[in-house]
Amino acid sequence: MGFATGFIGGLTLTSATFYLTLSLHTRNRLQQAALLRQQSLILTNIVDPQPQPPPPTARLERAGMVETAKDRWNGELEGLVRRVQTTDWRAEREQWEDRLGKVWGRVWESGKS
């Protein structure tokens, strides 16, 4: 092995070792810095907590004519269904029977005279 070959080989080995050592040292320092920032932020928030960010505001969008018509239609249907569900059908039947009985009585009386 000649002088030039040995020198270049040694230089390459030394440079690679130096580069890898510096790279590892840099990564370790970055990791340590990130951990220290995180711990500092945690301790700061324990002593002096950050105010909560305001909740996101809803974006109001004006409904078009079709959407307004749909909403009105759905409101009318909901009202009708609610009215049907809450109606006392027995009382309604008795009320109509009384009315028809009175009408039939009037028709019967007018037919006799």
Helices and strands as residue ranges (DSSP letters): H 3-47, H 65-86, H 89-112
